[in-house]
Amino acid sequence: MENIEIFNVYAGRIFALLYASFPIARAIRHADTVNPPERVAEVGTDTEGGKRKMEIASQTVMWLADTGYLIVRGSDPIRYVLSPKALEALNAVIPVLSPKEQAKTLGDQLTEATKQAGTEAKNKVIGELVGQVIGAAVRSIAGAS
């Protein structure tokens, strides 16, 4: 997978973790970001691939914080909470084809998708949802100007 695809999956997992714990700030372990919850123990940094994944996970958290999607709380350990911009985007309801899915927010859809992550198809769905979250945040900022 390309870096941007990995970023989208990791950002999706981070958004899902923080959405589920909102408004309580929580630490984000890179292992939580790199692997789905049921496979966290498999993270290893002793291989080139493992090091690359951990670096992308670290940079994803930093980018989300630097661009205003996450608020940093505390320092030992560093904890994060969703910013108003991220929360507004995650609470958006995007019309979809299935009536059952119409009432679900992007945050709910992202949380479900990350629980079932791992397959290429699910990772693509997570990437698309992350794109919608970031797009919704950008649209809300542009509309407020």
Secondary structure by P-SEA (a helix, b strand, c coil): ccaaaaaaaaaaaaaaaaaaaccbbbbbbaaaaacccccccccccccaaaaaaaaaaaaaaaaaaaaccccccccccbbbbbcaaaaaaaaccccccccccccccaaaaaaaaaaacccaaaaaaaaaaaaaaaaaaaaaaaaac
